[in-house]
């Protein structure tokens, strides 16, 4: 088989349905990205397009004696028709800093976090991707560390990421960073703010408005984007200050959303970028709470890529980077 025989799915999407031999999208949906952002039509279009390509390429034939045809290689997978996690109205992901599971669970200095643990789902085998901090934020946001191995600034990428996926699906995203002076500010550091914990400015394919000061978060939680990240400052994320400081900040600033989410089909996720030190196990706390969450402790492997995969499936997106081979979290939801 020659390299020229390979057909990339991304090329099919770029060319549109007609190039794949599929029917044009319905009137008013001539943009392929718009058509694909609608779950039912997305599945029908992908099925039609891929069958058309496979047939014309010789992968689907009337007999079984033909020569092998091209291989279809997906570079960004669409969602499948398999039942997945629930679709919350809103998801807020809070990223804390540099603590291991045993530094939080049962810690008397973290009464609020342990309340969340008792009311929600705790993943006892969750782990980060690497050390230090910055590549973990990139992994959670873009499905890849982007080759970054340090906390340097600035970096610049034009690769796929969760924010871009949501915008392309006509949905919204925002990252709320405590201490960020103004929306879209590319500042590397200032006071207790650190851009190494805010991946949005690193991506040239995102508008600056997606990076917001934390003062823009709430109190009208129904007006939040479908998916939001919250990044406390270097003290309140437990990086520079004790566990108690982060716990108090979470109660003061996120408990309103937690209580609202419990009756408004929404979800709160609290995770950590990495464990303290240079642990190879890199075991971190990961807690989820919300109306659709089945409380309990879950001893299944979860990392930042699997969390990203779950977020993608929750809002009907395709999959990027190392989230592609991951499976979404499915057993944590009421009704599952």
DRENSE-10329 format. One line per 5 residues: number of its first residue (from 1); their letters; for each residue z, y, x of N, C-alpha, C. Coordinates in steps of 0.2 Angstrom, whole numbers. Last residue first. Layout:
<rs>
NUM> A> Z:Y:X:Z:Y:X:Z:Y:X ~ ... $
</rs>
This chain:
<rs>
336> XXXXX> 178:26:-135:174:22:-130:177:15:-129 ~ 186:34:-142:180:31:-146:176:26:-141 ~ 190:45:-129:192:42:-136:186:40:-139 ~ 186:40:-113:185:45:-119:187:41:-125 ~ 185:34:-101:191:38:-102:191:42:-108 $
331> XXXXX> 174:26:-97:180:23:-101:186:27:-102 ~ 164:33:-90:163:31:-97:169:28:-101 ~ 157:43:-78:164:40:-81:163:39:-88 ~ 141:37:-73:145:42:-76:152:39:-78 ~ 136:31:-57:137:30:-64:142:35:-67 $
326> XXXXX> 125:36:-44:131:35:-47:131:34:-54 ~ 112:39:-39:114:32:-40:121:31:-43 ~ 112:53:-42:107:49:-45:110:42:-45 ~ 121:60:-34:123:59:-41:118:54:-44 ~ 115:64:-23:119:58:-23:122:56:-29 $
321> XXXXX> 102:73:-31:105:71:-25:109:64:-25 ~ 103:74:-49:101:76:-42:105:73:-37 ~ 97:71:-65:102:69:-60:99:71:-53 ~ 95:80:-81:93:75:-76:99:74:-70 ~ 108:83:-94:103:85:-88:100:79:-85 $
316> XXXXX> 117:82:-105:110:80:-106:105:82:-100 ~ 130:85:-103:126:90:-106:118:89:-106 ~ 135:73:-98:138:76:-104:134:81:-107 ~ 127:71:-87:126:67:-92:129:70:-99 ~ 133:80:-78:126:80:-80:124:77:-86 $
311> XXXXX> 146:76:-77:144:83:-80:137:83:-82 ~ 144:64:-70:147:64:-77:145:70:-81 ~ 139:68:-58:135:64:-63:137:64:-70 ~ 150:75:-53:144:78:-55:139:74:-59 ~ 158:64:-52:160:69:-56:154:73:-58 $
306> XXXXX> 151:57:-42:152:54:-48:154:59:-54 ~ 152:66:-31:146:64:-34:146:61:-41 ~ 166:66:-29:163:72:-31:156:71:-34 ~ 171:50:-35:171:55:-30:167:61:-33 ~ 181:36:-40:178:42:-42:177:46:-36 $
301> XXXXX> 185:19:-43:183:24:-38:179:30:-41 ~ 199:17:-54:192:16:-53:190:21:-48 ~ 211:17:-62:211:15:-55:204:13:-53 ~ 218:28:-72:212:24:-71:211:23:-64 ~ 231:31:-84:229:31:-77:223:26:-76 $
296> XXXXX> 230:41:-99:231:35:-95:229:36:-88 ~ 221:47:-114:227:47:-109:228:41:-105 ~ 205:50:-117:210:45:-118:215:45:-113 ~ 198:66:-122:201:62:-117:206:56:-119 ~ 194:75:-131:190:68:-131:193:64:-126 $
291> XXXXX> 201:86:-129:201:83:-136:199:76:-136 ~ 209:85:-113:205:88:-118:205:84:-124 ~ 209:83:-95:212:83:-102:208:87:-107 ~ 209:74:-80:205:77:-85:210:77:-91 ~ 212:75:-62:215:75:-69:210:78:-74 $
286> XXXXX> 214:69:-47:209:71:-51:211:70:-58 ~ 220:70:-30:221:70:-37:215:72:-41 ~ 212:60:-17:214:67:-20:216:66:-27 ~ 210:53:-1:212:52:-8:215:58:-11 ~ 204:50:12:203:56:8:204:56:1 $
281> XXXXX> 203:40:21:203:38:14:201:44:10 ~ 204:47:33:197:44:31:197:42:24 ~ 212:63:35:212:56:32:205:53:30 ~ 215:74:41:208:71:42:208:64:40 ~ 224:86:30:223:82:36:216:80:37 $
276> XXXXX> 224:82:12:227:86:18:225:82:24 ~ 208:79:4:215:78:5:217:82:11 ~ 198:91:-5:199:86:0:206:85:1 ~ 197:98:-17:191:98:-13:192:92:-8 ~ 203:92:-32:205:95:-26:198:94:-22 $
271> XXXXX> 203:96:-50:202:91:-44:204:95:-38 ~ 204:96:-67:207:98:-61:206:93:-56 ~ 195:100:-82:195:95:-76:199:99:-70 ~ 195:100:-99:198:103:-93:198:98:-87 ~ 184:102:-113:187:98:-107:189:102:-102 $
266> XXXXX> 183:102:-131:181:104:-124:186:101:-119 ~ 185:102:-145:180:98:-142:178:100:-135 ~ 196:110:-149:189:113:-149:184:109:-145 ~ 209:107:-146:207:107:-153:200:109:-154 ~ 210:107:-133:213:101:-136:211:101:-143 $
261> XXXXX> 206:120:-129:201:114:-128:204:108:-132 ~ 218:127:-130:212:128:-135:207:122:-134 ~ 226:122:-120:228:122:-127:222:123:-132 ~ 218:126:-109:220:119:-110:222:118:-118 ~ 217:140:-110:211:136:-111:213:129:-113 $
256> XXXXX> 231:142:-107:228:145:-113:221:141:-115 ~ 232:137:-95:236:134:-100:233:136:-107 ~ 227:144:-84:223:139:-87:226:136:-93 ~ 237:154:-80:230:156:-80:225:151:-84 ~ 250:149:-79:249:155:-81:241:157:-83 $
251> XXXXX> 247:136:-73:250:137:-80:249:143:-83 ~ 242:139:-61:238:135:-66:241:136:-73 ~ 252:146:-55:246:149:-56:242:146:-62 ~ 262:136:-53:263:141:-57:257:145:-60 ~ 254:127:-44:256:125:-51:258:131:-56 $
246> XXXXX> 253:136:-33:247:134:-37:249:131:-44 ~ 267:136:-29:263:142:-31:257:141:-35 ~ 270:123:-27:273:127:-33:269:133:-34 ~ 264:120:-15:262:117:-21:264:121:-27 ~ 263:135:-5:265:129:-7:263:126:-14 $
241> XXXXX> 247:142:2:254:143:-1:256:136:-3 ~ 235:140:7:239:144:11:246:144:8 ~ 230:131:-3:228:130:4:233:134:8 ~ 233:132:-16:237:128:-12:235:127:-5 ~ 226:141:-23:223:134:-23:227:130:-19 $
236> XXXXX> 233:153:-21:234:149:-28:231:143:-28 ~ 229:157:-9:236:155:-10:237:151:-16 ~ 215:158:-10:218:154:-4:225:153:-5 ~ 212:159:-28:211:161:-21:215:157:-16 ~ 203:146:-38:208:151:-36:208:154:-29 $
231> XXXXX> 189:144:-46:191:143:-39:197:148:-38 ~ 181:135:-59:186:140:-57:189:139:-50 ~ 165:133:-67:170:131:-61:175:137:-60 ~ 159:128:-83:162:133:-78:165:130:-73 ~ 147:125:-95:150:122:-89:152:128:-84 $
226> XXXXX> 143:133:-105:144:126:-106:148:123:-101 ~ 152:149:-103:147:144:-103:148:137:-104 ~ 163:155:-116:162:153:-110:155:149:-109 ~ 166:159:-129:161:162:-126:159:160:-119 ~ 178:152:-132:171:150:-136:165:153:-133 $
221> XXXXX> 188:159:-126:185:153:-123:179:150:-126 ~ 191:174:-123:187:171:-128:184:165:-126 ~ 198:180:-112:202:175:-116:198:172:-122 ~ 188:170:-99:192:171:-105:193:178:-107 ~ 185:178:-84:187:171:-87:191:172:-93 $
216> XXXXX> 185:189:-76:180:188:-82:181:182:-86 ~ 193:188:-66:195:192:-71:191:192:-77 ~ 187:181:-56:191:177:-61:193:181:-67 ~ 170:187:-54:177:187:-53:181:183:-58 ~ 156:175:-53:160:180:-57:167:181:-54 $
211> XXXXX> 140:170:-51:146:171:-47:150:176:-50 ~ 129:172:-59:133:166:-60:139:166:-56 ~ 123:184:-55:128:184:-60:131:178:-61 ~ 113:181:-45:120:182:-43:125:182:-48 ~ 103:166:-49:105:173:-50:112:175:-48 $
206> XXXXX> 97:154:-37:102:156:-43:103:163:-43 ~ 90:150:-26:87:149:-33:92:151:-39 ~ 98:151:-15:94:157:-16:90:156:-23 ~ 115:148:-13:108:145:-16:104:151:-18 ~ 127:153:-10:123:150:-5:116:148:-7 $
201> XXXXX> 134:158:-20:130:163:-16:125:159:-11 ~ 140:146:-25:134:149:-29:130:154:-24 ~ 151:140:-19:144:138:-17:139:142:-20 ~ 165:145:-13:161:147:-19:154:145:-17 ~ 173:142:-2:175:139:-8:171:141:-14 $
196> XXXXX> 168:151:7:167:144:8:169:140:2 ~ 172:164:3:165:161:0:164:154:2 ~ 188:167:-1:184:164:4:177:161:1 ~ 201:179:-4:195:176:-6:191:173:0 ~ 212:186:0:213:179:-1:207:175:-4 $
191> XXXXX> 203:198:9:209:196:6:210:189:6 ~ 187:191:11:191:197:9:197:196:6 ~ 172:184:16:179:183:15:182:190:14 ~ 158:186:13:161:179:16:168:178:15 ~ 150:193:-1:155:193:4:157:186:6 $
186> XXXXX> 140:194:-11:139:189:-6:145:189:0 ~ 144:196:-28:145:199:-21:144:193:-16 ~ 142:193:-41:136:192:-37:138:194:-29 ~ 154:204:-47:149:198:-49:143:198:-44 ~ 166:208:-35:162:210:-41:157:204:-42 $
181> XXXXX> 176:202:-27:177:209:-29:172:211:-35 ~ 186:188:-29:179:190:-28:179:198:-31 ~ 198:184:-34:198:188:-28:191:191:-26 ~ 194:169:-40:199:174:-39:198:178:-33 ~ 178:165:-47:182:165:-41:187:171:-41 $
176> XXXXX> 170:156:-58:175:161:-58:179:161:-52 ~ 153:152:-60:159:151:-56:163:157:-56 ~ 144:147:-75:147:152:-71:152:149:-66 ~ 130:143:-85:135:141:-80:138:147:-77 ~ 121:137:-99:124:143:-95:129:139:-90 $
171> XXXXX> 104:132:-104:111:132:-104:114:137:-99 ~ 91:129:-102:92:134:-107:100:134:-108 ~ 88:120:-91:89:117:-98:91:122:-103 ~ 89:129:-81:82:126:-83:83:123:-89 ~ 103:131:-80:98:137:-82:92:134:-84 $
166> XXXXX> 107:118:-76:109:121:-83:105:127:-85 ~ 101:117:-63:99:112:-69:101:115:-76 ~ 107:128:-57:100:128:-58:98:123:-64 ~ 120:123:-56:119:129:-59:111:130:-61 ~ 118:111:-49:121:111:-56:119:117:-59 $
161> XXXXX> 103:111:-39:111:112:-40:112:112:-47 ~ 90:109:-26:93:108:-33:101:108:-33 ~ 89:122:-13:89:115:-16:92:114:-23 ~ 89:132:-4:85:133:-10:84:126:-14 ~ 102:140:5:99:134:3:94:136:-4 $
156> XXXXX> 112:146:17:107:148:12:103:142:11 ~ 128:152:23:123:147:23:118:149:17 ~ 137:165:33:134:162:27:129:156:28 ~ 150:154:37:147:158:32:143:163:36 ~ 158:137:40:155:143:42:152:147:36 $
151> XXXXX> 166:126:40:167:131:35:164:138:36 ~ 155:111:42:160:116:44:162:121:38 ~ 144:104:40:150:100:43:155:105:45 ~ 130:102:30:135:107:32:141:103:34 ~ 120:95:24:120:95:31:126:99:34 $
146> XXXXX> 122:96:10:117:100:13:117:101:21 ~ 130:87:4:133:92:8:129:97:11 ~ 125:85:-13:124:84:-6:128:89:-2 ~ 126:89:-26:125:82:-25:123:80:-18 ~ 130:102:-29:123:101:-28:121:93:-27 $
141> XXXXX> 144:103:-32:139:107:-35:132:105:-35 ~ 150:93:-24:152:93:-31:146:97:-35 ~ 145:97:-11:143:90:-14:144:90:-22 ~ 150:109:-9:143:109:-10:141:102:-13 ~ 163:106:-8:161:110:-14:154:110:-15 $
136> XXXXX> 162:98:4:165:95:-3:163:99:-9 ~ 159:107:14:154:102:12:156:99:5 ~ 171:115:14:165:118:12:160:112:10 ~ 183:108:20:182:110:13:175:111:11 ~ 177:97:33:183:101:30:181:102:23 $
131> XXXXX> 177:80:27:181:85:29:176:90:33 ~ 171:71:12:171:72:19:177:78:21 ~ 173:68:-2:167:66:2:168:66:10 ~ 188:63:-10:183:68:-8:177:64:-4 ~ 192:51:-23:192:53:-16:187:59:-15 $
126> XXXXX> 203:42:-34:198:48:-33:198:49:-26 ~ 211:33:-39:207:31:-34:201:36:-32 ~ 217:37:-51:221:36:-45:218:34:-39 ~ 215:49:-62:211:44:-58:214:43:-51 ~ 222:52:-77:223:53:-70:219:47:-67 $
121> XXXXX> 220:61:-92:218:55:-88:219:57:-81 ~ 235:68:-100:227:67:-99:226:60:-95 ~ 248:70:-101:244:71:-107:237:69:-107 ~ 252:68:-88:255:64:-93:251:64:-100 ~ 245:77:-81:244:70:-80:247:66:-85 $
116> XXXXX> 250:89:-86:243:87:-88:242:80:-86 ~ 263:88:-81:262:88:-88:255:86:-90 ~ 260:89:-68:262:82:-70:262:82:-78 ~ 256:102:-67:251:97:-66:254:90:-68 ~ 269:108:-70:264:109:-75:258:104:-74 $
111> XXXXX> 278:104:-60:279:102:-67:273:102:-71 ~ 278:103:-45:272:103:-49:273:101:-56 ~ 289:100:-38:287:107:-38:280:108:-42 ~ 291:86:-40:295:91:-44:293:98:-44 ~ 278:75:-40:281:81:-36:285:86:-41 $
106> XXXXX> 270:66:-47:278:65:-47:281:71:-43 ~ 256:70:-38:259:66:-43:266:64:-42 ~ 255:77:-26:255:81:-32:258:76:-38 ~ 255:70:-15:258:76:-14:259:80:-21 ~ 248:58:-18:255:58:-18:259:64:-16 $
101> XXXXX> 234:63:-16:237:61:-23:244:61:-23 ~ 234:78:-5:233:71:-7:236:69:-14 ~ 226:94:-4:232:90:-5:230:83:-7 ~ 216:104:-2:219:101:3:226:98:1 ~ 215:114:-17:214:113:-10:219:109:-7 $
96> XXXXX> 206:114:-33:211:116:-29:210:113:-22 ~ 195:119:-45:195:115:-39:201:118:-35 ~ 192:115:-62:196:119:-57:196:115:-51 ~ 180:116:-74:182:112:-68:185:117:-63 ~ 178:116:-91:180:120:-85:183:115:-80 $
91> XXXXX> 166:114:-103:169:110:-98:171:116:-93 ~ 163:114:-121:164:118:-115:168:113:-110 ~ 159:104:-130:157:111:-131:157:115:-124 ~ 155:88:-123:160:93:-125:156:100:-126 ~ 149:74:-127:146:80:-125:151:86:-127 $
86> XXXXX> 154:58:-119:154:63:-125:151:70:-122 ~ 144:48:-109:150:51:-110:149:56:-116 ~ 131:37:-116:135:40:-111:141:43:-113 ~ 120:24:-120:125:28:-122:129:31:-116 ~ 103:26:-113:109:22:-113:115:27:-116 $
81> XXXXX> 92:32:-111:94:32:-118:100:28:-119 ~ 94:44:-97:91:38:-100:94:38:-107 ~ 87:59:-90:93:55:-93:90:49:-96 ~ 76:58:-75:78:61:-82:84:57:-84 ~ 79:61:-58:79:56:-63:80:60:-70 $
76> XXXXX> 69:67:-46:75:69:-50:74:65:-56 ~ 60:59:-40:64:63:-35:70:66:-39 ~ 54:42:-42:57:48:-45:61:52:-40 ~ 39:35:-39:46:36:-36:49:42:-39 ~ 29:22:-43:32:28:-46:38:29:-43 $
71> XXXXX> 16:15:-33:23:15:-35:25:22:-38 ~ -1:10:-38:4:14:-35:11:13:-37 ~ -4:-8:-40:-6:-1:-40:0:3:-37 ~ -11:-24:-34:-5:-19:-36:-7:-12:-36 ~ -25:-31:-43:-22:-28:-37:-16:-24:-39 $
66> XXXXX> -23:-42:-57:-26:-36:-54:-22:-35:-47 ~ -18:-53:-64:-22:-54:-58:-24:-48:-54 ~ -13:-52:-77:-8:-52:-71:-12:-54:-64 ~ -19:-41:-89:-19:-48:-86:-14:-47:-81 ~ -18:-28:-93:-19:-34:-99:-18:-40:-96 $
61> XXXXX> -6:-19:-85:-12:-22:-86:-12:-27:-91 ~ 3:-7:-77:3:-10:-83:-4:-13:-84 ~ -1:-2:-64:5:-5:-65:6:-9:-71 ~ -13:5:-64:-13:-2:-63:-7:-6:-63 ~ -13:19:-67:-12:16:-60:-13:9:-59 $
56> XXXXX> -13:20:-80:-19:22:-76:-19:20:-69 ~ 0:14:-83:-6:11:-85:-12:13:-81 ~ 8:23:-77:8:16:-74:2:13:-77 ~ 5:35:-84:4:35:-77:4:28:-74 ~ 9:31:-97:2:33:-96:1:33:-88 $
51> XXXXX> 23:28:-95:18:23:-97:11:25:-95 ~ 27:41:-91:27:36:-86:23:30:-88 ~ 24:48:-104:21:50:-97:21:45:-92 ~ 32:42:-113:24:42:-114:21:44:-107 ~ 45:43:-108:42:37:-109:34:37:-109 $
46> XXXXX> 46:57:-107:46:53:-101:43:46:-102 ~ 45:61:-121:40:63:-116:40:59:-110 ~ 56:54:-126:49:52:-129:44:54:-124 ~ 66:61:-120:66:54:-119:59:52:-121 ~ 64:74:-124:64:72:-117:63:65:-116 $
41> XXXXX> 66:74:-137:60:75:-135:59:73:-128 ~ 80:72:-137:76:67:-141:69:68:-138 ~ 86:84:-129:87:77:-128:82:72:-131 ~ 77:97:-122:79:94:-128:80:87:-128 ~ 72:100:-110:79:101:-111:82:99:-118 $
36> XXXXX> 59:97:-110:63:92:-107:71:93:-108 ~ 54:108:-115:53:102:-119:58:97:-117 ~ 57:117:-105:60:118:-111:59:112:-115 ~ 49:112:-94:56:112:-94:60:113:-100 ~ 36:114:-99:39:107:-99:46:107:-98 $
31> XXXXX> 31:125:-112:34:125:-105:38:118:-105 ~ 27:124:-124:22:123:-119:25:123:-112 ~ 33:125:-137:36:122:-132:31:120:-126 ~ 25:130:-147:31:134:-145:35:131:-139 ~ 20:114:-153:19:121:-153:25:125:-151 $
26> XXXXX> 26:100:-143:25:104:-149:24:111:-148 ~ 17:96:-128:23:97:-131:21:101:-138 ~ 2:85:-128:5:91:-126:12:92:-130 ~ 4:67:-124:2:72:-128:6:79:-126 ~ 0:61:-107:4:62:-113:2:67:-117 $
21> XXXXX> -7:61:-95:-10:58:-101:-6:57:-107 ~ -2:69:-86:0:62:-86:-3:58:-91 ~ -7:81:-89:-9:78:-82:-7:71:-82 ~ -1:84:-100:-8:83:-101:-10:79:-94 ~ 13:87:-97:11:81:-100:4:79:-100 $
16> XXXXX> 13:93:-79:14:94:-87:12:87:-90 ~ 15:95:-66:8:96:-69:8:96:-76 ~ 28:94:-64:25:100:-62:19:101:-65 ~ 30:80:-68:33:86:-72:30:92:-70 ~ 22:74:-58:20:73:-65:23:79:-69 $
11> XXXXX> 30:77:-47:23:80:-47:20:79:-54 ~ 41:70:-49:42:77:-49:35:80:-49 ~ 37:57:-48:38:59:-54:38:67:-54 ~ 23:53:-37:30:56:-37:31:59:-44 ~ 15:39:-32:15:45:-37:22:47:-38 $
6> XXXXX> 7:33:-18:13:34:-22:12:40:-26 ~ -5:31:-11:-4:27:-18:2:29:-22 ~ -3:37:1:-7:41:-4:-7:37:-11 ~ 2:27:8:7:33:6:3:36:0 ~ -4:11:3:-4:17:7:0:22:4 $
1> X> 0:-6:4:0:0:0:0:6:4 $
</rs>
